[in-house]
Amino acid sequence: MTTTLPETMRQVCFNGAGGPEVIGIETVPLPKAGPGQVLIEVVSAGVNRPDVMQRGGKYPPPKGATAVPGLEVAGRIAALGEGVSGLSLGDEVCALVISGGYAEFAVAEAGHCLPKPEVLSLVDAGGIPETFFTVYSNVVQRGRLAAGETFLVHGGSSGIGSTAIQIAKHLGARVLTTAGSAEKCAFCESLGADAAINYREADFAEEVQRLTDGKGVDVILDMIGASYLAKNLASLAIEGRLVLIALMGGNKVEALNITPIMIKRLTFTGATLRPRPNAEKAEIADGLRRDVWPELDAGRIRPVIHATFPLEEAQKAHALMESSAHLGKILLVTGR
C-alpha cells in the first residue's frame, strides 16, 4: 500500500571511524517497509550523542540496525507495511527508529510512531522521540518520580536535560539541575528548573545538600557515570533512586564506598533504549501518548531546538554536538 515514490534517496554515511570529516552523503535505493512497519518521508531527524559515538567507532549498531545513523525522525507516512492499522498515508508523525534517520526516507515500527503535536512544525517534531522516550522510560517508569518529590538531572541544557526538566515539572516535582555555564543555568531555569547548579563553580553534591536542607533528592537522572557516582550517592535522600543512562564520565569506579546504598536504602538502576525489544518501546510510546502528548499538543511541554542543518551539513551538526555549546536539540532537515 504505497503512494508514488522515488526509486532512490540521499542518506548520510560514515566513511570509516573518526571525526566529523568522515561524514558523507550517498544515494541509495529506497528502503521498504516490512510487516508492522511504515516508511516515513523524513522532514527532520534529530542528532544525538549516540550518533557521534557510533561515528567514532565507540557504539556499534545493535542487531537489526543498519550502519546509517539517526535514531529519531519526523515526517509523513509514505508507505504502510503489511498488517499496519491505525495509521494512514500522509499522516504526519514523529518516530523512534533503531537506525537510518539521517535520510530522506526511513523505516519505523508502526508502534513507535506518534502523531505530530498540534502546535509544532514537522521540523521541530523531529526533536521529540529519542529524548522523550528516554526520559519517560527512565524518569517516570524506572525512576518512579512522583509529585512532591525532588529530582536532579545532570546536563540540564542538553536535549535529554531540557526534556527531563519539563516532564518532571509536569509531574509536580521540584527540579534541580547541573549545567556548565551561567547561560546554561539560566536556560534551565527558563524551562522550569527550580535551581540550576554551575558545576564548574560549585560542588553539586554540596549544593544539593544546601538546597534540600540536608535531605537530598529522590531521583537522579545521570548521563555522566563513573566520575559522578560517589557524589550522586551522597546526593540521594532516603529511598532515593539513581538512574544511569550514559557513561560520558567513564564506566569504571575504583575505591567506591557503597555503604550509602545500604544505609539510605537506595536503588541504583540504569537502561539503554536502542537495543530494547520493539514491544517494550511500543509500551513507552503508549505511555507518552497517554501522559505527555496532551501537554505537547497544548504547548505546555516542547522540544527546544537549538539549530537545524541540511543533510549536507551533517559534519557541522556533529561538530556542534561535540562542542556541547548547544542548548537543547540539533536537527538535520531534508528539504522535503
N, C-alpha and C positions, 0 to 999 in steps of 0.2 A: 504494500500500500504506500505509494510514493507520489510526489509531485515530479515535474521535470527537473532533473538535477544535472549538474555538470559531471563530466567523467573524471576530472582531476581537481585538485585543490592545492593551495600553498600550506605548508606547515613548517614549524621551527624544528631544526635538528641540531644535535651536538656532534661536532666533528672531532671526536675524541674527548678525553677528560682534561679540564683546565679552567682557565679564567673565562670571562665573558667573550673573549676573542674567538672561542671555539664554536660560538653560536652561529648558525647559518639558516638559510631558507631553502627549501626544496619543494618541487612539485611532484605529487604522488597521486595514485588513483584514489578516488573517493572511498572511504570505509563504508561498510554495510552494517545495518542494524540486525542483530541476531534475535532469536526468541527472547521476549521480555525486555527488549532494548528499543531505544529510539535514536534516530540520527538528528543531531541538532545543527542548524546553520548558525555558526558562532558569530556573535556580535562582539563579545568581550570575554577575556579569560584572565583570571587572577594570577598574579605572580607571587609565589610563596617560597619560604626559605627551603623547604624540601627540594624544590626545583633547582635551587642554587647548589645544594648538597649533591644532588644527582649529577649536575653538570661537572662538578669537581671530582666525580668518581667515588663519593663517600656514601651514596644512598642508592644502591642498585634497585631498579624497579622490581616489585614483588611479582610472584607468579600471576599470570593473567594480564599483566600490564605490558604496554609497548614501551619502546625507548623514547617516545615523543613526550616531552614534558607537558605539564599543565594538569592541575587537579580540580579545577572548577571553571565552569563556563556559564554564560547566559546567551540566549538566542531564541530562534524559532524552530519548532519541530518540523523537520523536512521529510522524515520517513518514519513509519511505525513498523517494528518487527512483529513477528508472529506472536499472537496471544496478548498483545498490549491493549488494555482497556483504560478508560478514564482520561485519555489524552487524545488530542486531535491534531491533524496537520495545521500548521500555522500558529499553534499555541505558543505564547511567549513564556518561557520558563528559565529558571536557573537550575544548575545541576552539579552534583558532585560526580567527578569522573576519576577513574583509577589512573588514567594517563591520557595523553592526546589532546589536551585542552588548547595548546598553542597552535591552533589550526583554524582553517575556515569552516570545517565541519568536524564534529566529534560525536562519538558513540557514548551513550549513557544508559545505565539501567533505568527503566521506567520508574521504578520505586525510589530512585534517588533524585527525581525531578520535583521541583516545587514551583508553583506559579510565581511569575514576576510580581513583586509587591506593587500595589496600585499606584503609589506615589513616586515610584522610582523609574528611571530610564532603564532600558535593557543594558546599556553600558555599565551603569552603577550596580545593577543586579549581579554582574559578574564578580563582584567583590564579596558576595554573601556566602556561598556554600561551604568552602573549606573552613573558614573561621567559625561560622555559626554551627556547623556540625560538630566541630572540635570542642567549642566552648559548651554547647548544650550537653553533649555526651559526658564531658568531664566535670563540669561545674554542677549541673543540675542532676544528671543521672548518677554519676560516680561519686561526686563530692557532696551531694545531698544538701546543697546550700538552701537555707530556709530564711524566711522573713525574720528580721530581728537579729540575725547573726552578723558577724563581721568577716569580710572577705578581703584577701590580699591577692593581687595579681601582679606579677613581675612583668616589666616591659609594657607598661600601660599605653604607650603611644604606638605600639605595633598594631597590625591587623587583628591578631588574637586579643591583645590587651584592650583595644578600643571596643571590641565586641563584648569582651568579658565585663568591662565596666558597665556597659548599658544593660546587659542581661541581668547582672547582679542587682543593679538598682531597680530594675523591673520586678525582681523577686522580693524586694523590700529589705535588702541587706545594706549594711554600712560598708562602703567600699574604700579600701586603701590601695595604693599602687606605688610602684617604683618606676623611675624614669631617669634618663641621664643628662638632663639639662633643665634650666628654668623654663624654657619654651615648651619642652615636652611635658613638664609637670603642669603648666598652665593649660595645655591642650587636654590632658587627662581630667583636670578639674572642670573644664568646659563641657565634658561629656557626662559629668555627674559624680566623679570621684570625690569623696568627702575629704581626702587628704592625699597628696602626692609627695613622695619622698625622693629627693635627688640623691641617688646612691653614690654619686661622685663627691658629695659634700657631707654626707652623714651615714652612719652605720644604720642600715634599715632595721635590723633587729632591735637596736636600742630605741629607734623612733617608734617602732610598733609597740614596744612596752610603754612608752610615754603616751602614745595616742590612745591606748586601751586601758590606761591606769593599771598596768601590770598584768592584765588578764590574758592578753594575746588574742589572736584571730582564730576564727572557727574553721575556715577553709583557705588554703593557699593553692593557687594555680601557678605552677612553676615551669618555665622553659629553659632554665639555666642548668640544673642538675647538680653535679658533684660539688662544685665550688660554693654553692648556696645551701647545701643540705644541713650543715650544722646550725646555721643561722635560721633556716626555716623551722627546724625542730624547736629552737629556742623561742620562735615567734608564735607558736601554736598554743591555743588555750586547751584546757582540759577537754578531752574527747575531740580534739581538732583533727582535721583531715588534710593531708598533703597530697596533691595530685600532680604528678610529673608527666609532662607531655613532650619534652625535648631535652637535649643534652648539650646545649651551647657552651656550658661551662665544664664539660667533661663527664665521663661515665664511671670513674673510679674514685673511691674515697678511702683514705688510709687514716688510722688512729681516730676514728669517729666514736664519740661517746653516745651509745644508743640508749642509755638509761632514761632520757626523757620520753622515749616511746612507751616504756612501761609505766613510769610514774604518772604521766599525763594521759595514759590510755589512748595513744594516738593511732590513727590509721594512715599508713603510708602506701599509696597506690599509684598507678600510672597506666597509660594506654597509648597505643598508636592507632590512627584512624585508617590509613590507606590499606593495610592488609586484612582488615576485618571482613568477615563474610558479608555478602550482599544483603542477607536478611537482617543482619544487625544494623547496617547502615540505613535500610528502609525503616526500621523501627525508630532510629534517630530522626529521620525525615518526618515520620508521623508525629513525633513529639514536638518538633519545631512547628509543623503545620498547626497543631493544636495550641501550643503555649506561646509561641513567639511571632508567628505570622500576623496575627491581628495587630500587634504592635508595629510591625514593619508596614503593614497596609495603611495604618493611621499616621505613619511618620514619627512615632514616638521613639522608635529604635531605627537606626540607619547604618549602613556601611559607610565608613569615612574614606573617601577616595583622595589620595594624595596626588597621583599623577597617572596619566594614560600615555601609552606609546603605541605606534603601529607595530604590527608583527615584525616589520623590517628593522625596527629599533629595539629588538629584544635584548641586544647587548647592553644598551643604555639602561633598560629596566633592571637587568640583573646587577649592573654596577651600582645603581641606586639602592637596591635591596641590600647589597653587601656593605654599603656605606652606613646603613642604619640612620640615615638622615631623614627618612620619610616619617610622616605622621599618618598612620592608617594604611590603606591598601594601595598597591601598584597594579595597574591593569594593562593588558595588551588589547588593542582593538583591531578588528579585521577590515573595517570599512564596508562591511556588507550591510 
